[in-house]
Amino acid sequence: MTVEETQPLISHLLELRDRLLRCVFVVAVVFLGLVYFANDIYNFVASPLLSVMPSGASMIATNIATPFFTPLKLTGVVAVFISVPFLLYQVWAFIAPALYQHEKRLIYPLLFSSTVLFYLGVAFAYYVVFPLVFGFLTKTAPEGVAIATDISSYLDFVLTLFLAFGVCFEVPVAIILLCWSGVTTIDDLKKKRPYIIVAAFVVGMLLTPPDIFSQTLLAIPMCLLFEVGLLFARFYRPKEDNDDTGNDTDSSENEAQQHKE
């Protein structure tokens, strides 16, 4: 590798380092702004379970340091969630110089929609899935069994569901990117629709508790979002076609310039 080739690589690495430091700084600032409300944030996240627990039941802490560290852990995750728009912008700013102008125009809606869909997935899990799942699980407990969920275990459980629903709600963006990059086409995906529906229920089974309600509540939105992705993928032509169009436009402009000269 020559010196000329090494310098651009080093500059890219330095830029990547700077953007990672910015991301860490923003997350840290948001965390420090929320840390005073750590217990309130945990109470808010725990309310779907507490509201359906039997009278007199409560959550417990099996470790002496758990009541202190668990709310802080949740606050750190919330800080990352809140910082998602800024984090995505940093990713976009890093890769933007390598994109054509028409590709940049196509990426803007994807960045915005991916952020909104992630938040919608988290909100859907909290307001729809949690009340149904916790209501079902608490009512199926055998008689004489006291429900006393450990706060750390509960946090791990809900964070897993938040992440699962947030990521699975990105299905339309994934469909658009697959079609735009030429990995697959809309017609191929339509032909594979029955297999994709089955795969959605399998994913729901793997990522949610072993009850039919939460599995269905994850699989059905994924199927609907798959159809939404097919609909909007029509507006994104395969990347090779866009490149060809851009090259043709550039060549025609060059020819016109030469003709004027």
Disulfide bonds with the S-S distance in Angstrom:
none
